[in-house]
Amino acid sequence: MPMLQRLFIAIDLPPPVRWQLATLVAEPQRGVRPVPPAQLHLTLHFLGAVADEARMALQPALAAVQQEPFTITVRGTGVFPPHGRPTVLWAGVAESAALVALHAAIATAIAACGLAVERRPYVPHVTLARLTPGAPRAWTSRLLAATADLAIDAIAVDRFLLYESRRLDGATEHLVAATFPLQPPAAACRAAAGLR
């Protein structure tokens, strides 16, 4: 039976940004499970359980993705689902053509390896906390109102990462499996040829 690993592809955030976002949910609340600051990230694609053979094909496909580095802006907060009882609290990401292009390029690489690509529309966000049914709605409403104008500008994106998600001692831990620097096509060609 092949070994399966739970994988996802994401952009990591600089430590100052992670800590700034973590402070939004720093006060303990019943029914609110904040994401640990070290695990805050911007997911590009969730792959789920992937066999070793598919993973071995995936890494060179991701390494071939070519794009200029760019910047993103974290802006505002929200919840999923947007109506009814929320289960996820998140920080949003402002519209970015470069981010959309990177998401699409990675989707092409994933599909070329025979792996399924999520069909849901891509809504870039950083998950801040999971909310159980016991989470106080008044607290959630106050937080959303207080952070409606949240803006963290000029966050540099110069790489994306392949993560493996593992359950350890009842908690989920995200481990970096591979890092893929962003570089323009000309630089990628020079690197492949061994030139500077």
N, CA, C and O of each residue as an XYZ file, in Angstrom:
784
protein
N       0.840     -1.190      0.000
C       0.000      0.000      0.000
C       0.882      1.250      0.000
O       1.779      1.364      0.835
N       0.639      2.212     -0.942
C       1.507      3.387     -1.022
C       1.351      4.283      0.201
O       0.273      4.383      0.787
N       2.450      4.931      0.572
C       2.411      5.903      1.655
C       1.710      7.168      1.169
O       1.976      7.654      0.070
N       0.802      7.699      2.008
C       0.082      8.919      1.665
C       0.513     10.035      2.593
O       0.669      9.830      3.797
N       0.706     11.210      2.033
C       1.066     12.387      2.816
C       0.076     13.496      2.503
O      -0.294     13.699      1.347
N      -0.359     14.225      3.555
C      -1.285     15.337      3.349
C      -0.459     16.579      3.019
O       0.335     17.049      3.835
N      -0.660     17.098      1.816
C       0.170     18.188      1.321
C      -0.662     19.422      0.976
O      -1.833     19.319      0.610
N      -0.042     20.568      1.099
C      -0.625     21.794      0.558
C       0.506     22.723      0.147
O       1.646     22.568      0.586
N       0.178     23.684     -0.694
C       1.152     24.638     -1.219
C       0.752     26.014     -0.735
O      -0.416     26.394     -0.827
N       1.719     26.769     -0.216
C       1.374     28.044      0.416
C       2.517     29.039      0.311
O       3.649     28.693     -0.026
N       2.182     30.278      0.609
C       3.157     31.350      0.774
C       3.343     31.549      2.266
O       2.372     31.748      2.996
N       4.587     31.495      2.723
C       4.818     31.774      4.136
C       4.834     33.290      4.337
O       5.074     34.049      3.398
N       4.582     33.711      5.547
C       4.529     35.133      5.882
C       5.721     35.498      6.742
O       6.172     34.674      7.538
N       6.250     36.714      6.609
C       7.363     37.125      7.466
C       6.943     37.106      8.934
O       5.787     37.394      9.245
N       7.864     36.770      9.843
C       7.506     36.707     11.269
C       6.801     37.953     11.798
O       5.839     37.803     12.551
N       7.216     39.177     11.453
C       6.482     40.341     11.991
C       5.018     40.373     11.565
O       4.155     40.798     12.333
N       4.738     39.927     10.344
C       3.354     39.887      9.866
C       2.576     38.812     10.619
O       1.438     39.037     11.032
N       3.194     37.643     10.798
C       2.519     36.565     11.534
C       2.162     37.015     12.944
O       1.050     36.771     13.413
N       3.096     37.666     13.618
C       2.827     38.088     14.997
C       1.782     39.188     15.053
O       0.967     39.220     15.975
N       1.793     40.090     14.081
C       0.769     41.133     14.040
C      -0.617     40.521     13.868
O      -1.573     40.945     14.518
N      -0.724     39.523     12.990
C      -2.017     38.859     12.798
C      -2.419     38.054     14.029
O      -3.592     38.009     14.399
N      -1.440     37.423     14.654
C      -1.744     36.611     15.838
C      -2.309     37.456     16.976
O      -3.122     36.970     17.762
N      -1.889     38.708     17.070
C      -2.389     39.561     18.161
C      -3.883     39.831     18.035
O      -4.530     40.197     19.016
N      -4.436     39.655     16.838
C      -5.871     39.910     16.662
C      -6.722     38.938     17.454
O      -7.839     39.268     17.850
N      -6.201     37.742     17.688
C      -6.971     36.721     18.416
C      -6.183     36.245     19.636
O      -6.278     35.086     20.039
N      -5.407     37.157     20.213
C      -4.535     36.765     21.327
C      -5.302     36.545     22.623
O      -4.856     35.774     23.473
N      -6.449     37.206     22.793
C      -7.219     37.043     24.029
C      -7.992     35.727     23.977
O      -8.793     35.524     23.065
N      -7.768     34.828     24.941
C      -8.468     33.534     24.917
C      -9.987     33.719     24.977
O     -10.502     34.514     25.764
N     -10.676     32.981     24.145
C     -12.140     33.005     24.116
C     -12.644     31.571     24.034
O     -12.047     30.730     23.363
N     -13.724     31.309     24.708
C     -14.345     29.985     24.636
C     -14.774     29.706     23.195
O     -15.449     30.521     22.566
N     -14.376     28.556     22.689
C     -14.797     28.158     21.352
C     -13.968     28.742     20.226
O     -14.290     28.534     19.057
N     -12.894     29.477     20.552
C     -12.033     30.057     19.533
C     -10.667     29.382     19.618
O     -10.008     29.442     20.655
N     -10.243     28.745     18.536
C      -8.948     28.059     18.508
C      -8.018     28.788     17.540
O      -8.042     28.516     16.340
N      -7.192     29.719     18.054
C      -6.293     30.469     17.166
C      -5.262     29.548     16.510
O      -4.808     28.570     17.103
N      -4.910     29.886     15.285
C      -3.806     29.201     14.610
C      -2.506     29.695     15.250
O      -2.327     30.904     15.396
N      -1.597     28.798     15.633
C      -0.322     29.255     16.203
C       0.392     30.202     15.244
O       0.386     29.968     14.036
N       1.008     31.267     15.760
C       1.652     32.250     14.876
C       2.614     31.634     13.862
O       2.654     32.065     12.709
N       3.383     30.638     14.273
C       4.368     30.041     13.370
C       3.712     29.322     12.194
O       4.376     29.048     11.194
N       2.402     29.010     12.301
C       1.730     28.267     11.240
C       0.833     29.146     10.366
O       0.151     28.628      9.482
N       0.817     30.447     10.591
C       0.019     31.332      9.750
C       0.648     31.403      8.354
O       1.852     31.620      8.220
N      -0.173     31.219      7.323
C       0.323     31.187      5.953
C      -0.822     31.519      5.006
O      -1.986     31.562      5.405
N      -0.476     31.752      3.756
C      -1.468     31.997      2.712
C      -1.497     30.781      1.797
O      -0.576     30.571      1.007
N      -2.542     29.989      1.901
C      -2.643     28.769      1.094
C      -2.869     29.121     -0.376
O      -3.675     29.990     -0.709
N      -2.140     28.425     -1.243
C      -2.343     28.542     -2.684
C      -3.168     27.375     -3.215
O      -4.112     27.567     -3.981
N      -2.802     26.161     -2.799
C      -3.541     24.965     -3.209
C      -3.490     23.933     -2.098
O      -2.437     23.699     -1.505
N      -4.631     23.315     -1.818
C      -4.688     22.191     -0.890
C      -4.761     20.918     -1.716
O      -5.633     20.779     -2.574
N      -3.854     19.994     -1.462
C      -3.772     18.768     -2.255
C      -4.376     17.567     -1.548
O      -4.828     16.629     -2.205
N      -4.392     17.576     -0.225
C      -4.895     16.425      0.506
C      -3.892     15.282      0.501
O      -2.684     15.510      0.431
N      -4.389     14.057      0.575
C      -3.527     12.877      0.664
C      -2.904     12.586     -0.698
O      -3.607     12.392     -1.690
N      -1.566     12.561     -0.728
C      -0.830     12.357     -1.982
C       0.153     11.199     -1.784
O       0.850     11.139     -0.772
N       0.205     10.286     -2.750
C       1.127      9.156     -2.690
C       2.549      9.610     -2.991
O       2.760     10.623     -3.657
N       3.520      8.851     -2.494
C       4.933      9.185     -2.686
C       5.286      9.384     -4.157
O       6.011     10.316     -4.504
N       4.781      8.520     -5.008
C       5.111      8.591     -6.437
C       4.641      9.913     -7.033
O       5.371     10.546     -7.796
N       3.424     10.330     -6.689
C       2.900     11.598     -7.203
C       3.685     12.770     -6.634
O       3.927     13.757     -7.329
N       4.079     12.662     -5.374
C       4.863     13.745     -4.765
C       6.212     13.891     -5.476
O       6.676     15.011     -5.692
N       6.830     12.797     -5.833
C       8.129     12.849     -6.511
C       7.993     13.532     -7.871
O       8.922     14.209     -8.312
N       6.862     13.367     -8.535
C       6.632     14.047     -9.813
C       6.273     15.510     -9.599
O       6.578     16.363    -10.433
N       5.626     15.790     -8.479
C       5.144     17.146     -8.217
C       6.280     18.134     -7.997
O       6.225     19.254     -8.504
N       7.299     17.745     -7.257
C       8.334     18.704     -6.879
C       9.065     19.297     -8.092
O       9.224     20.517     -8.136
N       9.514     18.515     -9.071
C      10.133     19.150    -10.248
C       9.140     19.993    -11.050
O       9.528     20.988    -11.661
N       7.870     19.605    -11.051
C       6.864     20.408    -11.767
C       6.707     21.773    -11.105
O       6.579     22.789    -11.789
N       6.717     21.795     -9.774
C       6.617     23.070     -9.066
C       7.886     23.896     -9.240
O       7.820     25.123     -9.323
N       9.035     23.236     -9.295
C      10.295     23.947     -9.477
C      10.358     24.647    -10.834
O      11.116     25.600    -11.008
N       9.567     24.177    -11.790
C       9.574     24.771    -13.130
C       8.668     25.999    -13.237
O       8.691     26.687    -14.258
N       7.875     26.287    -12.208
C       7.006     27.476    -12.226
C       7.875     28.728    -12.246
O       8.779     28.879    -11.424
N       7.601     29.611    -13.175
C       8.408     30.817    -13.348
C       7.536     32.056    -13.178
O       6.504     32.198    -13.835
N       7.958     32.939    -12.301
C       7.243     34.198    -12.092
C       8.129     35.177    -11.343
O       8.949     34.786    -10.512
N       7.953     36.436    -11.645
C       8.677     37.481    -10.928
C       8.205     37.531     -9.473
O       7.026     37.301     -9.208
N       9.093     37.824     -8.535
C       8.639     38.120     -7.170
C       7.675     39.313     -7.182
O       7.717     40.149     -8.085
N       6.818     39.376     -6.178
C       5.825     40.449     -6.114
C       5.496     40.735     -4.661
O       6.081     40.129     -3.763
N       4.573     41.645     -4.420
C       4.138     41.944     -3.057
C       2.629     41.776     -2.956
O       1.907     41.886     -3.947
N       2.172     41.509     -1.747
C       0.738     41.419     -1.469
C       0.405     42.308     -0.276
O       1.287     42.747      0.462
N      -0.878     42.560     -0.109
C      -1.380     43.342      1.017
C      -2.436     42.542      1.753
O      -3.392     42.064      1.142
N      -2.275     42.392      3.057
C      -3.331     41.801      3.886
C      -4.319     42.917      4.203
O      -3.928     43.989      4.664
N      -5.597     42.661      3.953
C      -6.581     43.730      4.118
C      -7.898     43.181      4.646
O      -8.518     42.323      4.018
N      -8.325     43.683      5.811
C      -9.622     43.335      6.369
C      -9.687     41.922      6.917
O      -8.734     41.152      6.805
N     -10.824     41.594      7.508
C     -11.057     40.259      8.058
C     -12.452     39.791      7.662
O     -13.281     40.576      7.201
N     -12.692     38.514      7.848
C     -13.997     37.956      7.530
C     -14.132     36.573      8.114
O     -13.254     36.107      8.840
N     -15.236     35.911      7.797
C     -15.493     34.564      8.299
C     -16.018     33.686      7.173
O     -16.607     34.167      6.205
N     -15.792     32.400      7.323
C     -16.418     31.366      6.500
C     -17.286     30.520      7.412
O     -16.864     30.212      8.526
N     -18.480     30.132      6.990
C     -19.174     30.691      5.833
C     -19.610     32.128      6.114
O     -19.714     32.527      7.274
N     -19.866     32.912      5.056
C     -20.226     34.312      5.280
C     -21.607     34.497      5.904
O     -21.915     35.550      6.461
N     -22.435     33.453      5.800
C     -23.779     33.514      6.398
C     -23.958     32.304      7.316
O     -23.402     31.237      7.059
N     -24.717     32.472      8.360
C     -24.912     31.387      9.317
C     -23.827     31.402     10.372
O     -23.166     32.417     10.591
N     -23.650     30.254     11.028
C     -22.672     30.182     12.113
C     -21.267     30.035     11.536
O     -20.992     29.063     10.833
N     -20.374     30.983     11.821
C     -19.029     30.922     11.233
C     -18.185     29.818     11.862
O     -18.336     29.493     13.039
N     -17.298     29.251     11.054
C     -16.375     28.211     11.538
C     -14.912     28.601     11.357
O     -14.030     27.990     11.962
N     -14.647     29.611     10.532
C     -13.276     30.057     10.277
C     -13.231     31.577     10.312
O     -14.060     32.250      9.699
N     -12.252     32.111     11.037
C     -11.983     33.547     11.049
C     -10.714     33.782     10.239
O      -9.707     33.104     10.445
N     -10.760     34.744      9.316
C      -9.617     34.931      8.437
C      -9.296     36.393      8.214
O     -10.129     37.274      8.427
N      -8.038     36.637      7.768
C      -7.613     37.946      7.275
C      -7.561     37.855      5.760
O      -7.060     36.880      5.201
N      -8.085     38.886      5.101
C      -8.167     38.851      3.653
C      -6.891     39.329      2.985
O      -5.994     39.864      3.635
N      -6.825     39.128      1.681
C      -5.697     39.577      0.865
C      -6.262     40.413     -0.275
O      -7.177     39.981     -0.977
N      -5.715     41.610     -0.456
C      -6.187     42.496     -1.515
C      -5.960     41.868     -2.888
O      -5.070     41.036     -3.067
N      -6.786     42.285     -3.857
C      -6.660     41.756     -5.217
C      -5.241     41.921     -5.728
O      -4.613     42.965     -5.550
N      -4.750     40.872     -6.365
C      -3.377     40.880     -6.886
C      -3.326     40.028     -8.146
O      -3.519     38.813     -8.092
N      -3.065     40.670     -9.276
C      -2.957     39.916    -10.530
C      -1.801     38.922    -10.467
O      -1.889     37.823    -11.014
N      -0.710     39.316     -9.792
C       0.448     38.419     -9.693
C       0.113     37.180     -8.877
O       0.546     36.079     -9.215
N      -0.659     37.351     -7.801
C      -1.056     36.209     -6.973
C      -1.963     35.266     -7.759
O      -1.813     34.046     -7.684
N      -2.893     35.829     -8.503
C      -3.789     35.014     -9.339
C      -2.976     34.241    -10.381
O      -3.249     33.070    -10.644
N      -1.986     34.899    -10.964
C      -1.149     34.240    -11.974
C      -0.349     33.096    -11.362
O      -0.215     32.030    -11.963
N       0.185     33.325    -10.154
C       0.947     32.264     -9.489
C       0.038     31.086     -9.157
O       0.418     29.932     -9.356
N      -1.158     31.370     -8.653
C      -2.123     30.311     -8.346
C      -2.417     29.486     -9.594
O      -2.472     28.258     -9.530
N      -2.607     30.161    -10.736
C      -2.931     29.463    -11.978
C      -1.752     28.634    -12.477
O      -1.937     27.510    -12.945
N      -0.546     29.181    -12.380
C       0.636     28.445    -12.840
C       0.852     27.184    -12.013
O       1.214     26.136    -12.547
N       0.629     27.293    -10.715
C       0.788     26.118     -9.855
C      -0.309     25.097    -10.144
O      -0.059     23.892    -10.115
N      -1.525     25.573    -10.423
C      -2.613     24.657    -10.783
C      -2.246     23.848    -12.018
O      -2.526     22.651    -12.082
N      -1.625     24.489    -12.996
C      -1.201     23.791    -14.210
C      -0.167     22.715    -13.881
O      -0.217     21.611    -14.424
N       0.773     23.044    -12.985
C       1.797     22.070    -12.587
C       1.177     20.881    -11.855
O       1.565     19.734    -12.074
N       0.215     21.171    -10.989
C      -0.462     20.101    -10.239
C      -1.192     19.165    -11.196
O      -1.062     17.945    -11.108
N      -1.964     19.755    -12.113
C      -2.741     18.951    -13.059
C      -1.829     18.109    -13.953
O      -2.181     16.984    -14.308
N      -0.654     18.648    -14.320
C       0.276     17.909    -15.176
C       0.805     16.660    -14.492
O       1.269     15.731    -15.154
N       0.736     16.640    -13.159
C       1.185     15.464    -12.400
C       0.051     14.474    -12.144
O       0.233     13.474    -11.449
N      -1.109     14.759    -12.705
C      -2.242     13.859    -12.539
C      -2.975     14.023    -11.227
O      -3.788     13.176    -10.858
N      -2.695     15.115    -10.510
C      -3.366     15.366     -9.240
C      -4.566     16.287     -9.456
O      -4.570     17.116    -10.366
N      -5.567     16.132     -8.621
C      -6.776     16.940     -8.745
C      -6.527     18.360     -8.251
O      -5.840     18.573     -7.252
N      -7.095     19.324     -8.965
C      -7.036     20.738     -8.577
C      -8.399     21.130     -8.048
O      -9.419     20.810     -8.659
N      -8.429     21.822     -6.913
C      -9.703     22.257     -6.339
C     -10.479     23.098     -7.345
O      -9.916     23.957     -8.024
N     -11.763     22.840     -7.427
C     -12.600     23.548     -8.398
C     -13.247     24.800     -7.809
O     -13.764     25.640     -8.545
N     -13.218     24.922     -6.487
C     -13.815     26.112     -5.879
C     -13.051     27.360     -6.288
O     -11.835     27.307     -6.472
N     -13.757     28.498     -6.435
C     -13.043     29.746     -6.738
C     -12.001     30.037     -5.656
O     -12.239     29.799     -4.472
N     -10.857     30.547     -6.074
C      -9.777     30.835     -5.139
C     -10.078     32.139     -4.403
O     -10.237     33.192     -5.022
N     -10.153     32.055     -3.093
C     -10.369     33.229     -2.239
C      -9.148     33.335     -1.323
O      -9.117     32.692     -0.274
N      -8.148     34.129     -1.694
C      -6.929     34.177     -0.875
C      -7.196     34.761      0.505
O      -7.816     35.816      0.642
N      -6.719     34.058      1.521
C      -6.933     34.486      2.899
C      -5.928     33.786      3.802
O      -5.313     32.789      3.425
N      -5.779     34.331      4.995
C      -4.939     33.723      6.029
C      -5.868     33.307      7.164
O      -6.485     34.160      7.801
N      -5.972     32.021      7.419
C      -6.826     31.547      8.515
C      -6.214     31.954      9.844
O      -5.067     31.618     10.140
N      -6.993     32.684     10.648
C      -6.529     33.154     11.954
C      -6.979     32.247     13.085
O      -6.248     32.054     14.057
N      -8.190     31.683     12.963
C      -8.725     30.855     14.050
C      -9.846     29.985     13.516
O     -10.516     30.323     12.540
N     -10.032     28.851     14.185
C     -11.196     27.985     13.956
C     -12.213     28.304     15.044
O     -11.858     28.502     16.206
N     -13.473     28.350     14.653
C     -14.534     28.693     15.592
C     -15.456     27.496     15.773
O     -15.989     26.966     14.798
N     -15.644     27.075     17.004
C     -16.570     25.985     17.298
C     -17.955     26.582     17.520
O     -18.088     27.800     17.636
N     -18.993     25.738     17.581
C     -20.338     26.283     17.821
C     -20.435     27.099     19.109
O     -21.331     27.931     19.244
N     -19.518     26.869     20.063
C     -19.576     27.611     21.316
C     -18.925     28.981     21.267
O     -18.956     29.712     22.256
N     -18.332     29.343     20.129
C     -17.660     30.645     20.034
C     -18.689     31.766     20.161
O     -19.719     31.729     19.489
N     -18.429     32.765     21.015
C     -19.403     33.847     21.208
C     -19.541     34.720     19.966
O     -18.566     35.309     19.499
N     -20.747     34.799     19.440
C     -20.968     35.588     18.223
C     -20.694     37.066     18.464
O     -20.225     37.764     17.565
N     -20.978     37.544     19.652
C     -20.744     38.961     19.940
C     -19.254     39.282     19.835
O     -18.873     40.330     19.313
N     -18.417     38.373     20.334
C     -16.969     38.579     20.247
C     -16.525     38.616     18.787
O     -15.735     39.473     18.392
N     -17.040     37.677     17.989
C     -16.681     37.634     16.573
C     -17.101     38.914     15.868
O     -16.338     39.468     15.076
N     -18.298     39.380     16.147
C     -18.798     40.607     15.510
C     -17.944     41.805     15.893
O     -17.618     42.637     15.046
N     -17.580     41.894     17.173
C     -16.746     43.014     17.618
C     -15.379     42.975     16.940
O     -14.854     44.011     16.534
N     -14.796     41.763     16.817
C     -13.479     41.661     16.195
C     -13.545     42.066     14.723
O     -12.671     42.783     14.236
N     -14.575     41.610     14.019
C     -14.705     41.958     12.608
C     -14.857     43.465     12.430
O     -14.288     44.045     11.506
N     -15.619     44.093     13.308
C     -15.802     45.545     13.212
C     -14.494     46.279     13.505
O     -14.166     47.265     12.845
N     -13.754     45.793     14.493
C     -12.516     46.466     14.903
C     -11.398     46.295     13.880
O     -10.475     47.108     13.831
N     -11.473     45.247     13.063
C     -10.385     44.961     12.113
C     -10.802     45.178     10.660
O     -10.100     44.756      9.741
N     -11.928     45.827     10.457
C     -12.408     46.050      9.089
C     -11.403     46.842      8.265
O     -11.301     46.645      7.054
N     -10.663     47.732      8.907
C      -9.686     48.563      8.197
C      -8.262     48.012      8.290
O      -7.304     48.722      7.984
N      -8.117     46.758      8.707
C      -6.786     46.158      8.795
C      -6.071     46.247      7.451
O      -6.643     45.904      6.416
N      -4.823     46.704      7.468
C      -4.023     46.749      6.243
C      -2.562     46.550      6.603
O      -1.998     47.304      7.396
N      -1.957     45.530      6.014
C      -0.522     45.293      6.143
C       0.016     45.263      4.723
O      -0.211     44.309      3.979
N       0.733     46.322      4.355
C       1.134     46.510      2.960
C       2.517     45.930      2.663
O       3.316     45.642      3.554
N       2.752     45.777      1.361
C       4.088     45.464      0.818
C       4.721     44.233      1.459
O       5.887     44.262      1.853
N       3.954     43.160      1.561
C       4.506     41.886      2.037
C       5.173     41.202      0.845
O       4.507     40.858     -0.132
N       6.469     41.009      0.928
C       7.222     40.454     -0.194
C       6.929     38.967     -0.375
O       6.916     38.202      0.590
N       6.697     38.575     -1.610
C       6.514     37.166     -1.977
C       7.630     36.826     -2.964
O       7.588     37.228     -4.127
N       8.614     36.087     -2.490
C       9.731     35.709     -3.357
C       9.911     34.195     -3.430
O      10.919     33.706     -3.940
N       8.925     33.455     -2.915
C       8.995     31.999     -2.941
C       7.631     31.437     -2.552
O       6.794     32.149     -1.998
N       7.418     30.173     -2.842
C       6.277     29.438     -2.294
C       6.786     28.104     -1.794
O       7.872     27.661     -2.167
N       5.994     27.465     -0.945
C       6.469     26.264     -0.262
C       5.469     25.122     -0.389
O       4.257     25.325     -0.463
N       6.024     23.918     -0.411
C       5.222     22.699     -0.303
C       5.281     22.265      1.149
O       6.360     22.042      1.697
N       4.115     22.146      1.769
C       4.019     21.755      3.176
C       3.435     20.357      3.305
O       2.600     19.931      2.508
N       3.897     19.664      4.323
C       3.281     18.411      4.734
C       2.579     18.646      6.071
O       3.162     19.205      7.000
N       1.346     18.220      6.154
C       0.558     18.413      7.360
C       0.496     17.095      8.130
O       0.054     16.076      7.598
N       0.941     17.124      9.387
C       0.963     15.907     10.207
C       0.236     16.131     11.519
O       0.212     17.239     12.056
N      -0.354     15.060     12.024
C      -0.969     15.087     13.349
C       0.038     14.546     14.346
O       0.462     13.394     14.247
N       0.424     15.382     15.315
C       1.370     14.980     16.342
C       0.806     15.325     17.709
O       0.513     16.484     18.002
N       0.657     14.294     18.545
C       0.138     14.492     19.906
C      -1.194     15.239     19.905
O      -1.435     16.105     20.746
N      -2.048     14.894     18.954
C      -3.372     15.493     18.910
C      -3.427     16.858     18.261
O      -4.512     17.426     18.139
N      -2.295     17.410     17.839
C      -2.262     18.726     17.195
C      -1.739     18.583     15.773
O      -0.997     17.650     15.466
N      -2.132     19.512     14.908
C      -1.665     19.505     13.530
C      -0.412     20.355     13.417
O      -0.371     21.486     13.901
N       0.610     19.800     12.773
C       1.854     20.521     12.564
C       2.139     20.583     11.073
O       1.988     19.592     10.359
N       2.555     21.763     10.609
C       2.883     21.947      9.201
C       4.400     21.955      9.043
O       5.092     22.782      9.637
N       4.905     21.031      8.242
C       6.342     20.909      8.023
C       6.675     21.281      6.585
O       5.997     20.838      5.658
N       7.708     22.086      6.390
C       8.123     22.478      5.048
C       8.796     21.282      4.374
O       9.799     20.764      4.864
N       8.232     20.855      3.249
C       8.795     19.732      2.497
C       9.731     20.211      1.392
O      10.697     19.526      1.057
N       9.447     21.391      0.822
C      10.297     21.934     -0.246
C       9.990     23.414     -0.410
O       8.874     23.867     -0.154
N      11.002     24.157     -0.842
C      10.871     25.596     -1.069
C      11.181     25.891     -2.536
O      12.128     25.346     -3.103
N      10.370     26.763     -3.141
C      10.527     27.084     -4.561
C      10.651     28.593     -4.731
O       9.655     29.310     -4.640
N      11.871     29.084     -4.978
C      12.057     30.528     -5.156
C      11.350     31.017     -6.426
O      11.308     30.313     -7.435
N      10.803     32.219     -6.360
C      10.250     32.845     -7.550
C      11.379     33.542     -8.303
O      12.237     34.196     -7.709
N      11.356     33.388     -9.597
C      12.348     34.052    -10.431
C      11.760     34.268    -11.806
O      10.954     33.463    -12.273
N      12.158     35.357    -12.465
C      11.635     35.618    -13.808
C      12.093     34.543    -14.772
O      13.092     33.871    -14.512
N      11.375     34.359    -15.901
C      11.748     33.302    -16.853
C      13.190     33.362    -17.303
O      13.832     32.319    -17.422
N      13.725     34.547    -17.557
C      15.113     34.641    -18.027
C      16.083     34.117    -16.985
O      17.046     33.427    -17.320
N      15.834     34.443    -15.715
C      16.713     33.965    -14.643
C      16.607     32.457    -14.502
O      17.604     31.784    -14.241
N      15.407     31.925    -14.673
C      15.216     30.475    -14.568
C      15.991     29.744    -15.659
O      16.589     28.695    -15.421
N      15.968     30.322    -16.865
C      16.698     29.694    -17.970
C      18.204     29.730    -17.718
O      18.912     28.760    -17.992
N      18.686     30.860    -17.193
C      20.116     30.961    -16.901
C      20.521     29.982    -15.825
O      21.582     29.365    -15.905
N      19.659     29.835    -14.797
C      19.962     28.906    -13.698
C      20.030     27.472    -14.220
O      20.898     26.695    -13.822
N      19.095     27.132    -15.124
C      19.077     25.776    -15.675
C      20.323     25.508    -16.512
O      20.797     24.375    -16.600
N      20.847     26.576    -17.128
C      22.039     26.418    -17.951
C      23.317     26.563    -17.164
O      24.408     26.421    -17.717
N      23.197     26.849    -15.861
C      24.368     27.005    -15.027
C      25.065     28.325    -15.216
O      26.257     28.442    -14.932
N      24.326     29.351    -15.705
C      24.908     30.669    -15.946
C      24.434     31.651    -14.905
O      23.426     31.418    -14.238
N      25.156     32.758    -14.758
C      24.744     33.822    -13.836
C      24.080     34.952    -14.622
O      23.659     35.948    -14.034
